[in-house]
């Protein structure tokens, strides 16, 4: 069982703080218990009722559009889409025992988040997504480096999310990931 306090922080890991409280239940002592989350369905049914349908729709959109090779898992206490070790045995550089994360779907207090590490790694993909989002005219895009924050649950751009999923294959993502200089050194040493 992973247990951590909400204010615990880790460096150099985009997904680190999600381990702490996404999809997890708070214990009486203020710590988080993610032991109960085993499947994506477990994750969704633990969310507030008004969030379950949008999460199901987003999950299905991702599954319907994600290129072959990615695998759906529970990773860092949320629904994750990863490059499994069978395809990329080196795993995630922060913790090689973890498969390489690509996307995540999480419920937060004020929004639903889609984490797309391809957007973070590929500037042209980020630019395409921003322009495409603006073109559908559903409001201002709220986005971080890899996080798309969906605050208006009645205006979730499912078609655009599906198109985003199709834009990067497993091979494309691995290629971009491996180009990172610090990671290249570890590949050469192994």
Secondary structure, 3 states (H helix, E strand, C coil): CCCCECCCCCCCCCCCCHHHHCCCEECCCCEEECCCCCCHHHHHHCCCHHHHHHHHHHHHHHHHHCCCCEEEEEECCEEEEEECCCCCCCCECCECCCCEEEEEEEECCCCEEEEEHHHHHCHHHHHHHHHHHHHHCCCCCEECCCEEEECCHHHCCHHHHHHHHHCCCHHHHHHHHHCCHHHHHHHHHC
